[in-house]
Amino acid sequence: MQPQEIEAFLDREFPQVSGYSVMRVDGQGVEMKLAVQDRHLRPGGTVSGPTMFELADLAMYAAVLSRIGPVALTVTTGANIDFMRKPAAGRDLLAECRLLKLGSVLAVGDVLIRSEGAAEPVARAALTYSIPPKSRGN
């Protein structure tokens, strides 16, 4: 799936998820952007941990869909996230997801999140997704 197809799928299947755009899709994975709004902030003026986790999870989901197609029931089965530094104030967040393994049952990937314009990551996540039987091509 291409960026526009992934975005259309997310809009259709997950209307509660908004503010995200798919910037790039390639053989390695995807890059997504979150347009940070006030609702994403926590006290202290930084982006909340749950918001960064949602971005990481959504980037992994998009990376898997980019390879297997629009399979809504592909689900997270494992996730770990490390928050490394405070995101820059007033900047959007970028997430780069790299698929490490795409099997017939599981997909494993890493996501680096950084503030737009910054080189240093603010968070790193490792995720595993379960792929439902219908998308395996059996």
Secondary structure as UniProt FT lines:
FT   HELIX           3..13
FT   TURN            15..16
FT   STRAND          20..25
FT   STRAND          29..34
FT   HELIX           38..40
FT   STRAND          41..42
FT   TURN            43..45
FT   STRAND          46..47
FT   HELIX           49..68
FT   TURN            72..73
FT   STRAND          75..83
FT   TURN            89..90
FT   STRAND          93..102
FT   STRAND          106..115
FT   TURN            116..117
FT   STRAND          121..130
FT   HELIX           133..136
//
